[in-house]
Amino acid sequence: MAMTLRLSESDEAVLTELADALGVSKQEATVRAIRETAQRQVHERRVSELSSQARQRYADVIDRLGQ
C-alpha cells in the first residue's frame, strides 16, 4: 500500500541522518522506526499491565514489608 509522508524540513533532516546512520534508504529507516516504536509501545504496555497485576496480587506482602 502506498502512502505519502509529509515532513517538515527539520524532520526530513532527522530522517536523512537516521537513514545515513543505518546505511539504508529513508523509506527503510521510516519502516524500521515505525516497527521499533510499535514494538516498544506494546512491550511497555504489557510490562505496565503485569506490574499492576503483581502489585494487586502481592499488596498484602508489600504492605507488610513496608512496616
C-alpha positions in Angstrom: 0.0 0.0 0.0 1.4 3.4 -1.0 1.5 6.3 1.4 2.7 9.8 1.2 4.5 11.2 4.2 4.8 14.9 4.6 7.7 16.0 6.8 8.9 19.4 7.9 12.4 20.4 6.8 13.8 19.5 10.3 12.1 16.1 10.3 13.4 15.4 6.8 16.9 16.2 8.1 16.5 13.9 11.0 15.2 11.1 8.8 18.1 11.6 6.4 20.6 11.4 9.3 18.9 8.3 10.6 19.0 6.6 7.2 22.6 7.5 6.8 23.5 6.2 10.2 21.7 2.9 9.5 23.1 2.7 6.0 19.6 2.3 4.5 17.1 4.3 2.4 14.9 6.8 4.0 11.9 4.6 3.3 13.6 1.7 5.1 14.6 3.9 8.0 10.9 5.1 8.3 9.6 1.5 8.3 12.1 0.4 10.9 11.3 3.4 13.1 7.6 2.6 12.9 8.1 -1.1 13.7 10.5 -0.4 16.6 8.2 2.2 18.1 5.2 -0.1 17.9 7.2 -3.0 19.4 8.4 -0.8 22.3 4.9 0.6 23.0 3.4 -2.9 23.1 6.2 -4.1 25.4 5.8 -1.1 27.7 2.1 -1.6 27.9 2.5 -5.3 28.7 5.1 -4.6 31.4 2.8 -2.0 33.0 -0.2 -4.4 33.0 1.9 -7.2 34.6 3.3 -4.8 37.1 -0.2 -3.7 38.1 -1.3 -7.3 38.4 1.6 -8.2 40.6 1.1 -5.2 42.8 -2.6 -6.2 43.3 -1.7 -9.8 43.9 1.0 -9.1 46.4 -0.4 -6.0 48.0 -0.6 -7.6 51.5 3.0 -8.8 51.2 4.2 -5.4 50.0 2.4 -3.7 52.9 3.9 -6.0 55.5 7.4 -5.4 54.0 6.9 -1.7 54.3 6.2 -1.9 58.0 
